[in-house]
Amino acid sequence: MLTLLLQVSGVMNTAENTLEDHFYQTGSRISPKIYVIGIDEESLAEYGSFHQWGREKIAEMVRYLTRDEASKPAVIAIDVGFYGQKDADSDRELTEAVRDAGNVVLVSSAAFGTVLRDEINGTFSGRNQVILYNEPFPALKQAARAVGHSNVQTDSDSFVRHAAGNLHFSGETYPSFAYQIYAQYTGKTDRDFAGKDRGFYIRYAGRPHDYYGAVGAGCSFRKVLNGEYPSEAFAGNIVLIGAYASGMQDQYFTSISHGTPMYGVEIQANIVQQLLDNAEVREMTRDMRIFLTMAAGVLTALCLLLLRSHVSIGLSGFMAVCYLLGIRILYRERLTVSPVLYVPMVVALLVVGHIAVRYFAVYREKKKMIADYGRYLSPEIAAAIADTGNDQFSLGGRKKDIAVLFVDIRNFTSLSEEFRPEKVVEMLNRYLGITTDGILRNKGSVDKFIGDATMGLFNAPLDLEDYTYRAVCAGLYMAEQSERLKNSLPDEMKGRVGFGIGIHCGEAIVGNIGTDFRMEYTAIGDTVNTASRLEGQAGAGEVIISREVYDRVCSRIECEDRGMVRLKGKTEAVHIFRAVRVKTAFC
């Protein structure tokens, strides 16, 4: 929709025109039948500024070019306006030279303005049309072989991309300068596209200086007149004479030369070659351009909606590339100018929009996952699950070797009966903060809170290196922090609270457990039950571990042997240990 609005409003016309210029106007081989004799800086330095020249200087050039039938050009086209009579002698000399040559085409020009027209419904409308037409003075016009206007159309960005066709003024029709040159050279009047009132698109064959020659070595007016340029090169060809110095103010930026202006006489040379080559360029209509943009948008949207993202994005890009290749071939084979910007633009905007929508959807989902999982997983694990999309919480149960930690507040039941609920909840939250911190800082996951107890898992849901050691470190951290917290409690609570911690490791079943409307990720099995029973054996501030845990961490954890004990639900006694402190610092 945005692309269509930009296209219809014309806001992007300059960008579209610029892209079309670079895409289509690549130049071609210039015709060896066309020459430009430039009234250049060198000539002005020799003969003085152009307004000081008498018309006899142009007459001298005409006579020089036609002095010998063997080297005489087929057409001499003078792109200099002689619109009023000046010096009688120089006017007569120029008129005679033109008449004697018999092959001279002269230039005229039109001035445009807005004319108010009285419409049938009583309103007025403004129309841009010719309000003044300048022609050579009558004697010279009569002496010339033909006369044509040199008007070109300048776009809103001041670039010349179109030539004017026939102009109408005072009931007369005036063909263009280039068309008259073509007609006199070929004897034909079959280039109908050059006579269109609305003008036509210029296909530039040459760049600045191509028809003139290299600066300093080109076809200079002075060099030709002084015999320094081989005039036999002009024999039977078209010779255009015109301004070739910046001070003569006949320069334009064109679609083939954005950085270098082109002299008006060179533009006319390009148009003449276009007529000789019968290179009518067809520009796609505005309605067709809009239809193409809409069709590209619909096709791209369908791809993005119906196909998987990476396939649809790749296919959309491929379609855009195919479009550009297609319109390039269409121009080469049929000389049809199609829009370059809008179709790739609508494809790009839809693809970018699709990617942005998906990105923000994934981003929102990721934030939700981190927020949800961050309540019982460490931030790193929650972020890892969100980044990889490895949502193992959605998986069914599986067996996995894990370490399970249970921690419980001793004497909590009696304290909850003696103190106000607010005090009890405040104390409980502070203790649960310690248990949560201890688990998360050691990369574990908080499985659940059971009243005043906390259950933590290590190596689930994501794999964790050295998870048994981390579980013991978490328990020691809780025991240490609980002592500090106990000292900050009211005197009546001090000495009565503390953590009892039990840790066991082994194989357990982990996964989602519950119903369709309420599920939670947890672990079940003998390993979990044993850890819970070990917590029951721990006194306030003690971390009790099983033999299995001891065997894995004894080289780094100082432990105290508590001997064999019989746990509830176990038929055989279990060897337990108390973890005292870390022998080596854990990072």
Buried (B, 14 or more C-beta within 10 A) or exposed (E): EEBBEBBEEEEBBEBBBBBBBEBBBEBEEBBEBBBBBBBBBBBBEBBEEBEEBBBBBBBBBBBBBBEEEEBBBBBBBBBBBBEEBEEEEBBBBBBBBBBEBEBBBBBBBBEEEEEEEEEEEEEEEEEEBBEEBBBBBEBBBEBBBBBBBBBBBEBEBEBBBBBBBBBEBEEEEBBBBBBBBBBBBBEEEEBEBBBEEEBBBBBBBBBBBBBBBEBEEBBBBBBBBEEEBEBEBBBEBBBBBBBBBEEBEBBBBBBBBBEEBBBBBBBBBBBBBBBBEEBBBBBBEEEEBBEBBBEBBEBBBEBBEEBEEEEBBBBBBEBBEEBBEEBBEBBEEEBBBBBBBBBBBBBBBBBEEBEEEEEEEEEEEBEEBBEBBBEBBBEEBBBBBBEEEEEBBEEEBEEBEBBBBBBBBBBBEEBBEEBEEEBBEEBBEBBBEBBBBBBBEBBBBBBEBEEBBBBBBBBBBBEBEBBBBBBBBBBBBBBBBBEEBBEEBEEEBEEBBBBBBBBBBBEBBBBBBEEEEEEEBBBEBEBBBBBBBBBEBBEBBBBBBBBBBBEBBBEBBEBEEBEEBEBEEEEEEBEBBBBBEBEEEBE
